[in-house]
């Protein structure tokens, strides 16, 4: 069975997360496509929606191979298997991450002009993407959430390789995956409709959700 689209996948995931409704949680989507899935979960939970920007780092001359990823705050994750096979040095990875960090910062600034970033300190955070292949992007996203003070982190994705999920279990408090598969080569194979998602659409999604959200004062952890 495949999903009709990212929104449909988000609505199914939301059913597994309804226990968080009323618990001051935050839903964070990985830009760009993960925000489409995350919006459905945030709507079901009446929760704020925030965004993370992560840039994949391609192997020079082999753009289809990902040697790592970088996110805000210069959080980096390496794909050690690809680095070893392609003889990529840690210095080369760090250089590529430095080059991609500015685009991360610039996109985040643009998105947060649409809506302010959400305070995560001490809160339950649901981290959402439209699927996982190698796990390098999600490892960066988890690192960013921890650096921003997230309390409990729940990873929620429609599809991912089971082996990668096992590797990620120690980095989060809970994993929810609708389809844990032996192998996931392409995410588009799991959706009937899989359109590209641009930054403008992400900004509009964030703004529309913020406008529709019941405005409640946030109670800091321990208050």
C-alpha positions in Angstrom: 0.0 0.0 0.0 1.2 3.5 -0.8 0.1 6.9 0.4 -2.1 9.1 -1.7 0.1 12.1 -0.9 2.1 13.6 2.0 -1.0 15.1 3.6 -2.6 11.7 3.7 0.5 10.2 5.3 0.4 13.0 7.9 -3.2 12.4 8.8 -2.5 8.7 9.4 0.5 9.5 11.6 -1.6 12.0 13.5 -3.8 9.1 14.7 -0.9 7.6 16.5 -0.1 10.9 18.2 -3.4 12.0 19.5 -2.4 11.2 23.0 -0.3 14.4 22.9 -3.3 16.6 22.3 -3.5 19.1 25.2 0.1 18.4 26.4 1.8 21.5 25.1 3.7 19.7 22.4 5.3 21.2 19.3 5.4 19.7 15.8 8.6 20.4 13.8 8.8 19.5 10.1 12.0 19.1 8.2 12.0 21.5 5.2 10.8 21.4 2.7 8.5 18.4 2.2 8.4 17.3 5.8 6.5 20.4 6.7 3.5 19.2 4.5 3.3 16.0 6.6 3.9 17.9 9.9 1.1 20.4 9.2 -1.5 17.6 9.3 -0.1 16.3 12.7 0.0 19.8 14.1 -3.6 20.5 13.1 -4.8 17.3 14.7 -3.0 18.1 18.0 -3.8 21.9 18.0 -0.1 22.3 18.4 2.3 24.9 17.1 4.2 24.1 13.9 7.9 24.9 13.4 10.5 24.1 10.8 14.1 22.8 10.6 16.3 23.4 7.5 18.9 20.7 6.8 21.1 20.7 3.7 22.5 17.4 2.4 26.2 17.4 1.4 26.8 15.6 -1.8 30.0 13.8 -2.8 31.9 16.1 -5.3 31.4 14.7 -8.8 28.8 12.2 -7.6 25.8 14.4 -6.6 23.5 11.4 -6.1 25.6 10.3 -3.1 25.2 12.0 0.3 28.3 12.1 2.4 26.6 14.1 5.2 24.3 16.9 6.2 24.4 20.2 8.0 21.7 22.2 9.9 21.4 25.4 11.9 24.0 26.0 14.5 26.5 24.2 12.2 25.2 20.8 13.5 26.8 18.2 11.2 26.2 14.4 10.6 28.4 12.2 8.5 27.4 9.3 6.3 30.5 7.2 7.2 29.8 4.4 4.7 29.8 6.9 1.8 32.8 8.8 3.1 34.8 5.5 3.4 33.8 4.3 0.0 34.5 7.6 -1.7 37.6 8.4 0.4 36.1 11.6 1.8 38.2 13.1 4.6 36.6 14.8 7.7 38.3 18.0 6.5 36.5 17.8 3.2 33.2 17.2 4.9 33.7 20.1 7.3 34.5 22.4 4.3 31.4 21.3 2.5 29.3 21.9 5.6 30.8 25.4 6.0 29.8 26.3 2.5 26.2 25.0 2.9 25.7 26.6 6.4 24.9 30.1 5.0 22.1 28.8 2.7 20.6 27.1 5.8 20.7 30.3 7.8 19.3 32.3 4.9 16.4 29.9 4.3 15.6 29.9 8.0 15.5 33.7 8.2 13.1 33.7 5.3 10.8 31.2 6.8 10.8 32.9 10.2 9.8 36.1 8.6 6.6 34.2 7.8 6.1 33.1 11.5 8.4 33.4 14.5 10.3 30.3 15.6 8.6 28.3 18.4 10.2 28.0 21.8 11.2 24.3 22.3 12.9 24.4 25.7 11.6 21.6 27.9 8.7 20.7 25.5 7.7 17.5 23.8 8.7 17.9 20.2 7.4 15.7 17.4 10.0 15.6 14.6 8.5 14.9 11.2 9.8 14.2 7.7 8.1 12.6 4.6 10.4 9.6 4.9 14.0 8.5 5.6 16.6 6.9 3.3 20.0 7.0 5.0 19.1 8.8 8.3 21.8 11.5 8.0 19.3 14.3 7.6 17.3 13.2 10.6 20.4 12.8 12.7 21.2 16.5 12.1 17.6 17.5 12.9 17.7 15.6 16.2 21.0 17.3 17.0 19.4 20.8 16.3 16.4 20.0 18.5 18.6 18.9 21.4 20.7 22.1 21.0 17.5 24.1 21.1 16.6 22.5 24.4 13.8 20.1 23.4 12.7 18.0 26.3 11.2 14.8 24.8 11.7 14.1 21.1 9.4 11.8 19.2 10.4 10.9 15.6 7.4 10.4 13.3 7.8 9.3 9.7 5.6 7.5 7.1 8.4 5.2 5.8 12.0 4.3 6.7 14.5 1.5 6.6 14.1 -0.6 9.7 17.9 -0.7 10.2 18.1 3.1 10.2 15.3 3.3 12.7 17.1 1.0 15.0 20.2 3.3 14.8 18.1 6.3 15.6 16.2 4.8 18.6 19.0 5.8 21.0 18.9 9.4 19.9 15.1 10.0 20.5 12.5 9.1 23.1 10.1 7.4 20.8 9.9 6.3 17.1 6.7 6.1 15.2 7.0 4.8 11.6 4.1 3.5 9.7 6.2 1.4 7.3 9.5 0.1 8.6 10.9 -1.6 5.6 14.0 -3.7 4.9 15.0 -1.4 2.1 13.9 2.1 1.0 15.5 3.3 -2.2 13.2 6.1 -3.3 10.6 8.0 -1.3 8.5 8.7 -4.3 7.7 5.0 -4.7 5.6 5.2 -1.5 3.3 8.0 -2.7 0.9 8.3 -5.6 1.4 12.0 -5.7 4.9 13.3 -4.8 5.2 16.9 -6.0 8.3 19.0 -5.3 7.8 21.4 -2.4 9.5 24.9 -2.4 10.4 27.3 0.3 7.5 29.6 -0.7 5.0 26.8 -0.1 6.6 26.0 3.3 6.3 29.6 4.4 2.7 29.7 3.3 2.0 26.5 5.2 3.6 27.8 8.4 1.6 31.1 8.1 -1.7 29.4 7.4 -1.3 27.0 10.4 -0.3 29.8 12.7 -3.4 31.8 11.7 -5.7 28.8 12.3 -4.1 27.8 15.6 -6.1 28.6 18.8 -3.9 31.1 20.6 -3.0 29.9 24.0 -0.2 31.2 26.3 2.7 28.8 26.5 3.5 27.6 30.1 7.3 27.2 30.5 8.5 23.9 31.8 8.1 23.6 35.5 5.6 26.5 35.7 
